[in-house]
Amino acid sequence: ESEVISIDSGGVVTARMKGSSSVRATDVANSLHYGTAAVHVISPQKIEFLRSKVEALIGTNILFPIKIMAHIDGHSTVHNCIQDPFINLKIKSSKVAIFNVSIASNIDLSELPQGSCGSFLATASTVGNTKVTVVLENALTNRLDASVTIAAYPELRVVDPTDVAVVVLSSSKTFIFEGGPAPWVLDPIHFYENLELIEKQLNILQIEPNSGLED
């Protein structure tokens, strides 16, 4: 035990302050059998979200993986922050009614993308978008934060026709849809719609965001 770390009888090491120390485990029956390990207590340098979905259908969840990085001897390392009381993560949302957000507990690291050390869960409650910020504050570091904009959308449904549309040769029919993802709030210029025909005998003539599509 030192000023930098403490260790209990079960071998669990707890960080006390920044610095380096070593841990030695010795066989009580034979003191010549032992092993040592170096322990470095360092400050997190950066927190960020890994690539993931940012839109959810109302009533469904999105899991957002988080990565916390530090530097040892000039190399970046990823901290395992799941169920770590020393890492104090807080989450806040700019519009609390859009998503219910919380730290995802009891998540197996194997379920997360490579390089992630934890995650938060967002459940879509109503239509709209919000900015979610994860904040890291502890005794070893200044305030670190990362933000992501996420959106919730209603189910895409057909308004017209309500059941079946019959279209004769050389004629057209306007199909009206409601719901589905809206133009992306951060980059609406590059929003586009992709439609695929099940029956290739018909042609898509035009897509109009306000009035639907003609087929």
Backbone as CSV, one residue per row, in Angstrom:
resi,resn,N_x,N_y,N_z,CA_x,CA_y,CA_z,C_x,C_y,C_z
1,GLU,0.853,-1.191,0.000,0.000,0.000,0.000,0.890,1.244,0.000
2,SER,0.451,2.279,-0.762,1.235,3.504,-0.861,0.301,4.690,-0.921
3,GLU,0.876,5.907,-1.088,0.047,7.099,-1.231,-0.725,7.091,-2.543
4,VAL,-0.189,6.396,-3.541,-0.802,6.377,-4.872,-1.975,5.408,-4.944
5,ILE,-1.820,4.224,-4.379,-2.853,3.198,-4.447,-3.021,2.535,-3.090
6,SER,-4.162,1.851,-2.961,-4.370,0.956,-1.826,-4.865,-0.367,-2.385
7,ILE,-4.666,-1.450,-1.641,-5.054,-2.775,-2.097,-5.632,-3.550,-0.922
8,ASP,-6.756,-4.236,-1.175,-7.378,-5.000,-0.098,-6.918,-6.448,-0.127
9,SER,-7.454,-7.240,0.798,-7.032,-8.636,0.919,-7.429,-9.473,-0.283
10,GLY,-8.396,-8.988,-1.044,-8.815,-9.714,-2.245,-8.041,-9.335,-3.480
11,GLY,-7.115,-8.400,-3.349,-6.298,-7.990,-4.489,-6.871,-6.856,-5.309
12,VAL,-7.950,-6.209,-4.809,-8.555,-5.104,-5.548,-7.761,-3.831,-5.276
13,VAL,-7.275,-3.212,-6.352,-6.459,-2.002,-6.251,-7.349,-0.772,-6.411
14,THR,-7.201,0.203,-5.528,-7.954,1.452,-5.594,-6.983,2.614,-5.746
15,ALA,-7.243,3.476,-6.718,-6.387,4.643,-6.953,-6.688,5.725,-5.924
16,ARG,-5.634,6.344,-5.404,-5.776,7.429,-4.443,-5.365,8.777,-5.032
17,MET,-4.306,8.762,-5.826,-3.804,9.985,-6.425,-2.966,9.623,-7.644
18,LYS,-2.653,10.624,-8.457,-1.840,10.365,-9.633,-0.430,9.985,-9.240
19,GLY,0.137,9.067,-10.023,1.492,8.624,-9.745,1.681,7.182,-10.153
20,SER,2.797,6.600,-9.780,3.121,5.215,-10.118,3.479,4.451,-8.851
21,SER,3.153,3.184,-8.865,3.479,2.314,-7.744,3.593,0.893,-8.284
22,SER,3.807,-0.059,-7.406,3.885,-1.455,-7.820,3.137,-2.318,-6.821
23,VAL,2.680,-3.451,-7.307,1.957,-4.410,-6.476,2.718,-5.724,-6.511
24,ARG,2.890,-6.326,-5.343,3.582,-7.611,-5.254,2.686,-8.619,-4.557
25,ALA,2.507,-9.762,-5.181,1.733,-10.859,-4.602,2.687,-12.002,-4.288
26,THR,2.632,-12.497,-3.052,3.581,-13.517,-2.597,2.831,-14.745,-2.088
27,ASP,3.322,-15.910,-2.416,2.782,-17.166,-1.919,3.080,-17.262,-0.416
28,VAL,2.015,-17.378,0.406,2.215,-17.414,1.860,2.972,-18.658,2.300
29,ALA,2.935,-19.700,1.485,3.634,-20.931,1.842,5.089,-20.918,1.400
30,ASN,5.407,-20.047,0.432,6.774,-19.991,-0.073,7.037,-18.578,-0.583
31,SER,7.781,-17.810,0.192,8.009,-16.402,-0.144,8.842,-16.211,-1.403
32,LEU,9.454,-17.318,-1.895,10.226,-17.226,-3.132,9.317,-17.208,-4.359
33,HIS,8.050,-17.568,-4.153,7.081,-17.522,-5.246,6.311,-16.200,-5.150
34,TYR,6.558,-15.322,-6.060,5.880,-14.033,-6.023,5.796,-13.455,-7.441
35,GLY,4.975,-12.456,-7.567,4.853,-11.737,-8.831,4.641,-10.261,-8.556
36,THR,5.099,-9.432,-9.450,4.950,-7.989,-9.279,4.309,-7.372,-10.522
37,ALA,3.650,-6.242,-10.327,3.028,-5.509,-11.439,3.160,-4.022,-11.183
38,ALA,3.424,-3.284,-12.228,3.496,-1.818,-12.128,2.088,-1.240,-12.294
39,VAL,1.769,-0.269,-11.477,0.464,0.393,-11.535,0.687,1.882,-11.755
40,HIS,0.058,2.418,-12.817,0.155,3.843,-13.123,-1.225,4.464,-12.962
41,VAL,-1.352,5.451,-12.123,-2.600,6.191,-11.951,-2.475,7.483,-12.739
42,ILE,-3.275,7.612,-13.790,-3.144,8.741,-14.718,-4.484,9.434,-14.898
43,SER,-4.451,10.628,-15.426,-5.663,11.408,-15.665,-6.228,11.116,-17.050
44,PRO,-7.538,10.917,-17.172,-8.148,10.841,-18.507,-7.898,12.134,-19.270
45,GLN,-7.628,12.020,-20.561,-7.324,13.183,-21.388,-8.463,13.572,-22.326
46,LYS,-9.304,12.587,-22.648,-10.342,12.852,-23.646,-11.474,11.849,-23.494
47,ILE,-12.699,12.304,-23.751,-13.856,11.424,-23.791,-14.592,11.677,-25.102
48,GLU,-15.055,10.625,-25.750,-15.754,10.803,-27.025,-16.728,9.651,-27.262
49,PHE,-17.676,9.907,-28.166,-18.609,8.879,-28.595,-18.027,8.142,-29.794
50,LEU,-18.212,6.836,-29.829,-17.857,6.079,-31.009,-19.007,6.141,-32.014
51,ARG,-18.720,5.769,-33.237,-19.708,5.816,-34.304,-20.890,4.898,-33.972
52,SER,-22.102,5.415,-34.110,-23.304,4.627,-33.822,-24.513,5.278,-34.484
53,LYS,-25.653,4.624,-34.405,-26.896,5.212,-34.893,-27.220,6.458,-34.089
54,VAL,-27.873,7.424,-34.725,-28.262,8.635,-34.016,-29.753,8.934,-34.179
55,GLU,-30.495,8.024,-34.800,-31.939,8.184,-34.956,-32.635,6.930,-34.443
56,ALA,-33.813,7.124,-33.827,-34.547,5.989,-33.284,-36.044,6.171,-33.492
57,LEU,-36.716,5.080,-33.786,-38.171,5.066,-33.846,-38.713,5.234,-32.432
58,ILE,-39.774,6.009,-32.282,-40.361,6.235,-30.964,-40.678,4.896,-30.295
59,GLY,-40.238,4.746,-29.054,-40.455,3.518,-28.311,-39.296,2.544,-28.364
60,THR,-38.267,2.862,-29.180,-37.101,1.983,-29.278,-35.882,2.642,-28.636
61,ASN,-34.810,1.856,-28.493,-33.602,2.313,-27.812,-32.429,2.434,-28.781
62,ILE,-31.477,3.298,-28.406,-30.174,3.366,-29.071,-29.109,3.246,-27.982
63,LEU,-28.105,2.419,-28.246,-26.984,2.276,-27.328,-25.802,3.070,-27.876
64,PHE,-25.304,4.026,-27.097,-24.212,4.886,-27.536,-22.927,4.509,-26.799
65,PRO,-21.937,3.926,-27.495,-20.670,3.570,-26.851,-19.802,4.797,-26.578
66,ILE,-19.117,4.770,-25.450,-18.268,5.879,-25.013,-16.829,5.394,-24.891
67,LYS,-15.894,6.251,-25.249,-14.473,5.933,-25.102,-13.801,7.014,-24.267
68,ILE,-13.045,6.574,-23.251,-12.265,7.486,-22.419,-10.791,7.159,-22.622
69,MET,-10.010,8.168,-22.984,-8.614,7.929,-23.326,-7.665,8.671,-22.393
70,ALA,-6.512,8.056,-22.194,-5.429,8.669,-21.419,-4.126,8.365,-22.145
71,HIS,-3.044,8.920,-21.661,-1.744,8.735,-22.311,-0.729,8.179,-21.329
72,ILE,-0.077,7.096,-21.725,1.017,6.513,-20.962,2.234,6.444,-21.874
73,ASP,3.284,7.139,-21.506,4.522,7.154,-22.294,4.266,7.552,-23.743
74,GLY,3.352,8.519,-23.930,3.072,9.021,-25.266,2.098,8.196,-26.072
75,HIS,1.596,7.083,-25.517,0.659,6.224,-26.234,-0.737,6.351,-25.628
76,SER,-1.747,6.330,-26.500,-3.125,6.421,-26.036,-3.598,5.069,-25.537
77,THR,-4.282,5.077,-24.414,-4.886,3.867,-23.885,-6.361,4.135,-23.613
78,VAL,-7.148,3.090,-23.579,-8.582,3.205,-23.329,-8.866,2.708,-21.925
79,HIS,-9.618,3.470,-21.187,-9.914,3.122,-19.805,-11.194,2.295,-19.745
80,ASN,-11.188,1.242,-18.947,-12.382,0.425,-18.720,-13.204,1.083,-17.621
81,CYS,-14.247,1.822,-18.024,-14.976,2.630,-17.046,-16.273,1.987,-16.588
82,ILE,-16.573,0.768,-17.033,-17.818,0.122,-16.620,-17.747,-0.255,-15.145
83,GLN,-18.770,0.147,-14.400,-18.887,-0.168,-12.976,-17.627,0.258,-12.209
84,ASP,-17.059,1.371,-12.585,-15.873,1.900,-11.927,-16.291,3.122,-11.107
85,PRO,-16.314,3.017,-9.767,-16.781,4.140,-8.957,-15.861,5.348,-9.032
86,PHE,-14.629,5.150,-9.511,-13.678,6.247,-9.598,-13.979,7.146,-10.794
87,ILE,-14.655,6.586,-11.806,-15.050,7.362,-12.976,-16.485,7.816,-12.788
88,ASN,-16.684,9.110,-12.683,-17.996,9.675,-12.414,-18.548,10.282,-13.696
89,LEU,-19.394,9.540,-14.389,-19.991,10.007,-15.628,-21.388,10.564,-15.351
90,LYS,-21.653,11.723,-15.933,-22.979,12.322,-15.821,-23.515,12.599,-17.228
91,ILE,-24.819,12.470,-17.392,-25.438,12.683,-18.695,-26.517,13.746,-18.559
92,LYS,-26.544,14.665,-19.517,-27.603,15.660,-19.543,-28.093,15.834,-20.974
93,SER,-29.360,16.188,-21.103,-29.994,16.347,-22.413,-30.575,17.746,-22.508
94,SER,-30.435,18.368,-23.699,-30.957,19.726,-23.881,-32.487,19.744,-23.927
95,LYS,-33.107,18.640,-24.322,-34.578,18.525,-24.352,-34.939,17.180,-23.719
96,VAL,-35.245,17.214,-22.443,-35.422,15.963,-21.691,-36.657,15.181,-22.119
97,ALA,-37.619,15.829,-22.786,-38.848,15.133,-23.171,-38.657,14.241,-24.392
98,ILE,-37.623,14.491,-25.209,-37.449,13.742,-26.457,-36.937,12.331,-26.183
99,PHE,-35.898,12.214,-25.379,-35.288,10.917,-25.059,-35.134,10.776,-23.547
100,ASN,-35.306,9.552,-23.082,-34.947,9.210,-21.715,-33.550,8.595,-21.758
101,VAL,-32.561,9.269,-21.174,-31.178,8.811,-21.275,-30.662,8.392,-19.906
102,SER,-29.807,7.359,-19.909,-29.220,6.868,-18.663,-27.956,6.088,-18.990
103,ILE,-27.063,5.963,-17.998,-25.867,5.142,-18.158,-26.307,3.693,-18.286
104,ALA,-25.792,2.992,-19.302,-26.142,1.587,-19.510,-25.311,0.735,-18.556
105,SER,-25.954,0.130,-17.586,-25.251,-0.704,-16.617,-25.340,-2.169,-17.024
106,ASN,-24.449,-2.958,-16.472,-24.435,-4.410,-16.712,-24.325,-4.771,-18.193
107,ILE,-23.568,-3.962,-18.925,-23.331,-4.239,-20.343,-22.000,-4.956,-20.491
108,ASP,-22.014,-6.090,-21.177,-20.784,-6.833,-21.429,-19.956,-6.071,-22.471
109,LEU,-18.666,-5.901,-22.200,-17.804,-5.198,-23.158,-17.824,-5.838,-24.530
110,SER,-18.047,-7.160,-24.589,-18.073,-7.853,-25.878,-19.247,-7.401,-26.739
111,GLU,-20.262,-6.774,-26.123,-21.425,-6.292,-26.861,-21.192,-4.899,-27.450
112,LEU,-20.087,-4.264,-27.062,-19.805,-2.917,-27.517,-18.722,-2.926,-28.592
113,PRO,-18.657,-1.879,-29.427,-17.604,-1.808,-30.453,-16.220,-1.802,-29.819
114,GLN,-15.250,-2.234,-30.590,-13.875,-2.256,-30.103,-13.410,-0.843,-29.745
115,GLY,-12.784,-0.716,-28.596,-12.284,0.577,-28.157,-13.200,1.308,-27.200
116,SER,-14.426,0.830,-27.014,-15.345,1.500,-26.099,-15.155,0.988,-24.682
117,CYS,-15.463,1.843,-23.723,-15.285,1.455,-22.328,-16.586,1.547,-21.550
118,GLY,-17.652,1.916,-22.194,-18.944,2.029,-21.540,-19.956,2.570,-22.523
119,SER,-21.151,2.847,-22.057,-22.189,3.324,-22.974,-23.327,3.961,-22.197
120,PHE,-24.157,4.707,-22.931,-25.407,5.144,-22.337,-26.548,4.747,-23.254
121,LEU,-27.728,4.614,-22.663,-28.913,4.129,-23.362,-29.890,5.280,-23.517
122,ALA,-30.413,5.456,-24.740,-31.397,6.498,-25.005,-32.668,5.856,-25.532
123,THR,-33.790,6.135,-24.887,-35.094,5.615,-25.304,-35.915,6.755,-25.886
124,ALA,-36.335,6.617,-27.150,-37.087,7.674,-27.832,-38.505,7.760,-27.274
125,SER,-38.894,8.973,-26.847,-40.203,9.165,-26.230,-41.174,9.919,-27.125
126,THR,-40.684,10.943,-27.827,-41.555,11.742,-28.677,-40.736,12.308,-29.829
127,VAL,-41.414,12.840,-30.825,-40.746,13.325,-32.037,-39.894,14.551,-31.726
128,GLY,-38.694,14.567,-32.285,-37.819,15.722,-32.140,-36.368,15.330,-32.073
129,ASN,-35.517,16.293,-31.799,-34.085,16.039,-31.666,-33.559,16.735,-30.427
130,THR,-32.466,16.226,-29.910,-31.879,16.790,-28.705,-30.370,16.593,-28.720
131,LYS,-29.683,17.398,-27.972,-28.238,17.274,-27.824,-27.950,16.639,-26.471
132,VAL,-27.264,15.495,-26.494,-26.925,14.780,-25.265,-25.436,14.978,-24.985
133,THR,-25.122,15.333,-23.758,-23.741,15.577,-23.353,-23.360,14.655,-22.209
134,VAL,-22.216,13.990,-22.356,-21.661,13.166,-21.287,-20.513,13.943,-20.656
135,VAL,-20.536,14.049,-19.339,-19.530,14.822,-18.606,-18.769,13.888,-17.674
136,LEU,-17.456,14.022,-17.673,-16.585,13.249,-16.791,-15.889,14.205,-15.831
137,GLU,-16.110,13.985,-14.538,-15.453,14.781,-13.512,-14.991,13.858,-12.396
138,ASN,-13.729,13.953,-12.022,-13.238,13.211,-10.863,-12.033,13.928,-10.271
139,ALA,-11.441,13.313,-9.258,-10.353,13.970,-8.540,-9.067,14.049,-9.349
140,LEU,-8.981,13.259,-10.440,-7.728,13.189,-11.189,-7.716,14.078,-12.427
141,THR,-8.851,14.658,-12.797,-8.894,15.374,-14.066,-9.783,16.600,-13.980
142,ASN,-9.604,17.515,-14.894,-10.542,18.602,-15.051,-11.779,18.077,-15.763
143,ARG,-12.733,18.936,-15.964,-13.983,18.533,-16.608,-13.738,18.165,-18.064
144,LEU,-14.179,16.966,-18.454,-14.144,16.524,-19.845,-15.576,16.253,-20.291
145,ASP,-15.879,16.554,-21.541,-17.241,16.284,-22.024,-17.230,15.972,-23.509
146,ALA,-18.298,15.325,-23.947,-18.528,15.013,-25.361,-20.017,15.081,-25.617
147,SER,-20.385,15.517,-26.808,-21.804,15.688,-27.134,-22.155,14.988,-28.434
148,VAL,-23.424,14.615,-28.552,-23.944,14.018,-29.782,-25.394,14.474,-29.938
149,THR,-25.789,14.753,-31.167,-27.177,15.117,-31.460,-27.924,13.880,-31.930
150,ILE,-29.062,13.610,-31.325,-29.857,12.424,-31.664,-31.293,12.842,-31.954
151,ALA,-32.010,12.020,-32.702,-33.365,12.363,-33.123,-34.296,11.170,-32.978
152,ALA,-35.561,11.474,-32.705,-36.612,10.453,-32.609,-37.656,10.733,-33.682
153,TYR,-38.160,9.679,-34.286,-39.133,9.863,-35.362,-40.291,8.869,-35.218
154,PRO,-41.467,9.242,-35.764,-42.618,8.336,-35.698,-42.531,7.284,-36.792
155,GLU,-43.337,6.263,-36.664,-43.351,5.181,-37.652,-43.810,5.698,-39.016
156,LEU,-43.138,5.257,-40.067,-43.530,5.623,-41.427,-44.790,4.850,-41.806
157,ARG,-45.815,5.568,-42.289,-47.051,4.892,-42.690,-47.619,5.534,-43.952
158,VAL,-48.427,4.778,-44.656,-49.058,5.250,-45.886,-50.392,5.909,-45.539
159,VAL,-50.568,7.167,-45.955,-51.820,7.888,-45.713,-52.800,7.664,-46.855
160,ASP,-52.295,7.685,-48.075,-53.126,7.483,-49.259,-52.311,6.736,-50.314
161,PRO,-52.793,5.581,-50.772,-54.089,4.959,-50.506,-54.112,4.257,-49.151
162,THR,-55.299,4.069,-48.605,-55.420,3.409,-47.311,-55.256,1.903,-47.427
163,ASP,-55.507,1.355,-48.628,-55.374,-0.090,-48.785,-54.658,-0.434,-50.088
164,VAL,-55.392,-0.404,-51.190,-54.837,-0.787,-52.488,-55.134,0.303,-53.509
165,ALA,-54.168,0.610,-54.363,-54.371,1.561,-55.449,-54.298,0.815,-56.781
166,VAL,-55.253,1.085,-57.646,-55.261,0.492,-58.982,-54.861,1.568,-59.984
167,VAL,-53.798,1.315,-60.731,-53.283,2.285,-61.689,-53.303,1.650,-63.071
168,VAL,-53.993,2.289,-64.019,-54.060,1.762,-65.378,-52.864,2.258,-66.172
169,LEU,-52.640,1.684,-67.328,-51.522,2.052,-68.173,-51.545,3.540,-68.520
170,SER,-50.355,4.160,-68.476,-50.141,5.566,-68.854,-50.785,6.551,-67.879
171,SER,-51.264,6.073,-66.730,-51.821,6.983,-65.735,-50.894,7.039,-64.528
172,SER,-51.214,7.860,-63.577,-50.360,8.001,-62.390,-51.221,8.061,-61.139
173,LYS,-50.598,7.812,-60.019,-51.274,7.865,-58.731,-50.321,8.480,-57.713
174,THR,-50.818,9.423,-56.931,-50.016,10.045,-55.892,-50.135,9.249,-54.598
175,PHE,-48.989,8.832,-54.085,-48.943,8.122,-52.807,-48.474,9.112,-51.737
176,ILE,-49.168,9.170,-50.617,-48.823,10.087,-49.539,-48.391,9.288,-48.313
177,PHE,-47.217,9.656,-47.806,-46.665,8.983,-46.625,-46.555,9.970,-45.473
178,GLU,-46.612,9.438,-44.262,-46.436,10.232,-43.062,-45.421,9.557,-42.152
179,GLY,-44.682,10.379,-41.388,-43.749,9.819,-40.417,-42.402,9.504,-41.029
180,GLY,-41.658,8.654,-40.333,-40.321,8.312,-40.770,-39.309,9.374,-40.367
181,PRO,-38.026,9.117,-40.576,-36.990,10.096,-40.217,-37.166,11.408,-40.978
182,ALA,-36.940,12.509,-40.305,-37.014,13.833,-40.920,-35.646,14.204,-41.479
183,PRO,-35.564,15.275,-42.306,-34.246,15.756,-42.741,-33.341,15.973,-41.532
184,TRP,-32.078,15.541,-41.641,-31.178,15.590,-40.494,-30.923,17.019,-40.057
185,VAL,-31.103,17.285,-38.778,-31.051,18.647,-38.251,-29.681,19.297,-38.454
186,LEU,-28.597,18.511,-38.432,-27.262,19.080,-38.565,-26.827,19.272,-40.011
187,ASP,-27.497,18.603,-40.948,-27.082,18.688,-42.348,-28.266,18.439,-43.260
188,PRO,-29.299,19.288,-43.212,-30.518,19.033,-43.995,-30.328,19.129,-45.504
189,ILE,-29.267,19.811,-45.954,-29.060,19.990,-47.394,-28.829,18.655,-48.090
190,HIS,-28.122,17.748,-47.416,-27.760,16.481,-48.032,-28.758,15.364,-47.718
191,PHE,-29.917,15.713,-47.178,-30.942,14.711,-46.910,-31.517,14.200,-48.225
192,TYR,-31.726,12.920,-48.311,-32.348,12.378,-49.514,-33.217,11.185,-49.144
193,GLU,-34.128,10.855,-50.045,-35.017,9.716,-49.844,-34.677,8.646,-50.875
194,ASN,-34.677,7.418,-50.447,-34.385,6.305,-51.328,-35.579,5.375,-51.351
195,LEU,-36.207,5.227,-52.501,-37.372,4.362,-52.642,-37.057,3.221,-53.589
196,GLU,-37.568,2.057,-53.268,-37.387,0.885,-54.126,-38.750,0.296,-54.473
197,LEU,-38.903,-0.050,-55.724,-40.153,-0.645,-56.189,-40.107,-2.163,-56.056
198,ILE,-41.181,-2.713,-55.527,-41.281,-4.169,-55.467,-41.645,-4.721,-56.846
199,GLU,-42.591,-4.064,-57.505,-42.988,-4.443,-58.865,-42.311,-3.499,-59.850
200,LYS,-41.443,-4.022,-60.705,-40.630,-3.187,-61.588,-41.418,-2.625,-62.769
201,GLN,-42.711,-3.040,-62.917,-43.497,-2.521,-64.041,-43.889,-1.053,-63.831
202,LEU,-43.764,-0.561,-62.585,-44.124,0.820,-62.293,-42.872,1.672,-62.236
203,ASN,-43.035,2.982,-62.409,-41.912,3.917,-62.365,-42.160,5.005,-61.332
204,ILE,-41.126,5.379,-60.598,-41.218,6.530,-59.699,-40.932,7.777,-60.521
205,LEU,-41.879,8.713,-60.555,-41.722,9.901,-61.374,-41.102,11.059,-60.592
206,GLN,-41.529,11.237,-59.340,-41.062,12.398,-58.595,-41.278,12.173,-57.106
207,ILE,-40.362,12.722,-56.300,-40.496,12.686,-54.845,-40.652,14.108,-54.362
208,GLU,-41.729,14.378,-53.642,-41.975,15.713,-53.125,-42.143,15.613,-51.609
209,PRO,-41.257,16.257,-50.838,-41.322,16.153,-49.379,-42.645,16.565,-48.769
210,ASN,-43.348,17.535,-49.384,-44.577,18.029,-48.776,-45.824,17.293,-49.225
211,SER,-45.798,16.728,-50.430,-47.008,16.118,-50.945,-46.885,14.656,-51.246
212,GLY,-45.746,14.030,-50.954,-45.602,12.601,-51.175,-44.881,12.317,-52.463
213,LEU,-45.193,11.156,-53.060,-44.527,10.777,-54.301,-45.551,10.360,-55.321
214,GLU,-45.197,10.512,-56.568,-46.065,10.086,-57.647,-45.529,8.806,-58.234
215,ASP,-46.399,7.867,-58.502,-45.986,6.566,-58.998,-46.923,6.113,-60.131
